[in-house]
């Protein structure tokens, strides 16, 4: 999940930081950092990570091969 987070967070910070820096420069620094953090966390939680998780779902949640007790044949779960 760390790799998925970096995949989502890096582009978000890379592109959003300059935009937010310009927009929030009129605010006191602690308030600007708070607003920037809120934007990043909200976007990561509700926009970016659901898409990254969906895109990497086969890698993050691989299907397991198990043996069925009734038939003795392998089954995918």
C-alpha positions in Angstrom: 0.0 0.0 0.0 3.0 2.3 0.5 3.8 2.1 -3.3 0.1 2.9 -4.1 0.2 5.9 -1.8 3.4 7.3 -3.4 1.9 6.7 -6.8 -1.1 8.8 -5.8 0.6 11.4 -3.6 3.6 12.4 -5.7 1.7 13.7 -8.7 -0.8 15.4 -6.5 1.8 17.3 -4.6 3.9 18.0 -7.7 1.0 19.6 -9.6 -1.1 21.0 -6.7 1.7 22.6 -4.6 2.5 25.4 -7.0 -1.2 26.2 -7.6 -1.9 26.3 -3.9 1.2 28.2 -3.1 0.0 31.0 -5.3 -3.5 30.9 -4.1 -2.7 30.8 -0.4 0.2 33.2 -0.3 -2.0 35.9 1.2 -2.7 33.8 4.3 -0.4 33.5 7.3 1.9 30.5 6.8 0.3 28.2 9.4 -3.1 28.7 7.9 -1.8 28.2 4.4 -0.1 25.0 5.4 -3.4 23.8 7.1 -5.4 24.6 4.0 -2.9 22.9 1.7 -2.9 19.8 4.0 -6.7 19.7 4.0 -6.8 19.9 0.2 -4.2 17.1 -0.2 -5.8 14.8 2.4 -9.3 15.3 1.0 -8.2 14.7 -2.6 -6.2 11.7 -1.6 -9.0 10.1 0.4 -11.9 10.7 -1.9 -10.5 11.1 -5.4 -7.0 9.8 -5.9 -6.7 6.7 -3.7 -9.9 5.0 -4.8 -8.7 5.3 -8.4 -5.2 4.1 -7.6 -6.5 1.2 -5.5 -8.9 0.2 -8.3 -6.1 0.4 -10.9 -3.7 -1.7 -8.8 -6.3 -4.0 -7.3 -5.0 -7.2 -9.1 -1.6 -6.5 -7.5 -2.8 -5.3 -4.1 -5.4 -8.1 -3.7 -4.3 -11.1 -5.7 -6.7 -14.1 -6.0 -5.7 -17.1 -3.9 -5.6 -20.6 -5.3 -7.3 -23.0 -2.8 -8.4 -26.6 -2.8 -12.1 -27.3 -2.5 -13.0 -29.9 0.1 -15.7 -31.4 -1.9 -13.9 -32.1 -5.2 -10.2 -31.9 -4.5 -9.8 -29.7 -7.5 -8.1 -26.2 -7.2 -10.5 -23.2 -7.2 -9.9 -19.5 -7.4 -11.2 -17.3 -4.6 
